Amino acid sequence: LIAIGMLSSCTSKQEKTTTTTSAAISIIPKPVKLQKGEGSFVINNDTKILVDAGNEELKKIAQTLADQFQKAGNLPIKVEENTGNTDNNIVFTLKTPQDSLGKEGYTLSVTDKGVTLKANQATGVFYGYQTIRQLLPTAIESSSAVNGIAWSLPVVEITDTPRFVWRGLHLDVCRHFMPKEFVKKYIDLLAFHKLNTFHWHLTDDQGWRIEIKKYPKLTEIGGWRKETLIGHAGEKVERFDGKRYGGFYTQDEIKEVVQYAKERYITVVPEIEMPGHAMAAIAAYPELGVTGKPVEVGTKWGVFPDIFNAEDKTFSFLEDVLTEVITLFPSEYIHVGGDEAIKDYWKTSPLIKKKIKDLKLKDEHELQSYFIQRIEKFLNAKNKKLIGWDEILEGGIAPNATIMSWRGTEGGIAAAKAHHNAVMTPGEFVYFDHYQGPEKTEPLAIGGFLPLTKVYSYEPIPAELSVEESKYILGAQANLWTEYIKTPEHAEYMVFPRASALAEVVWSPKEQKNWDDFAKRIPQQLERYKYLNVNYAKTAFDGK
Ligand code: TNX
């Protein structure tokens, strides 16, 4: 049962002010069950957050909430181990497991005497904590003290579990490099939206962004291009400024980000592109390419013919790269790209022709399939699963591969029908590099039109699939390609508030989706964005 309504104004004696607490409950993504009661629980200086004795993970989550109370409310809330329950506490516990909550679910009970958050695992407590943030006045997100706020939560009973296991957001740091500090902020914002997968697009034609110790030139050369990109390959007018541009993450920085994500229950899935989108790598090591001729790191957008060759030496190189990648990323999935691999050079090269013949393959599409299958064997032997863009279906899918369906939903449908897992990222619904408002009023974007309503309308399970086949759809993800996005501020502008709609698509039950109801919850979310210093698109929501 869902009951969302206006809160009765708070009546507690401890309360001196009544500002902002009487706002409607406004949780995004909407919880599975929410039953509102009467009254509220008011936080005061004596309120404590109590956690199961000896549970360091819960303590950490509790301390994060306590820190927010300290910063935003000047409230010295203490975190302590639970030694028997008295009133005026916020209790986090794993002691009464409930099968139906799974790994990520939680129950949250707020009475006028206190709060109890229960889950099977710390992950569930973490998501319950995200909900607590949204039950509090939006000023809880402030990093400096906000006066005149009554710090209280409405009386409510919540039971909540996510709909999908893969709730993703992607970031392309190749077309424009994004500093480590921004990547961390992005991860914080994923967590705030109860998303759990960060897809980090680390290599592409215009830049190789991850340090590989065995091949230093990947970043020494491949991490930099001779000019700041400002034109598309297809545009008539190309306006380059002649300044060297680039950047990369050292392995220590990567480890730091992965650890940061782990503490927020987020898996970082790295993407190393092959066999196409490989110009930066080939610029560093021309012998990896088909022509053997030197190329430069890409200085235009688009798709280029440069592609890895299929020599054993090149596979050894890729395996060495992936070996280092595997040590840095605990993710069970490694993304190997596979998209937009133009086969022009493969078609004309005598060496490749011979390879195709020797391997008894039909054509260059089968060679791409051979390529991915060979890499999959390597990854599987290291206990990792391969995921790739839907082009890896062409010429035959690798036996255990997961498909990321971006050219519409067909790839995901084909994968599920063939009993392969799929993650849905169709451009039409979840490409956050597309315009979110009228082109005239928006900063230059790659094209497409994806307003907030359209993201919200997305249903990840294609109607073509049977109930059995639908189980192969792991979830959905939005992608942020950065050809036209040069700064973190601009990236935030493109992603928020659309990520709020995505969050509800991947977390909340399908039957409960309702735009009008979502629209009522958006204004509070925008207030939270303000406190969180998120440069969200003010134009994206007109109140309807
Ligand atoms: C296609 S989506 C690409 C990217 C571009 C994007 C622009 C995908 C797998 N490949 O390389 O950045 O379009 O929207």
Boltz pocket constraint, residues with backbone or C-beta under 6 A from the ligand:
constraints:
  - pocket:
      binder: B
      contacts: [[A, 302], [A, 339], [A, 340], [A, 389], [A, 406], [A, 431], [A, 433], [A, 446], [A, 481], [A, 482], [A, 483]]
      max_distance: 6.0
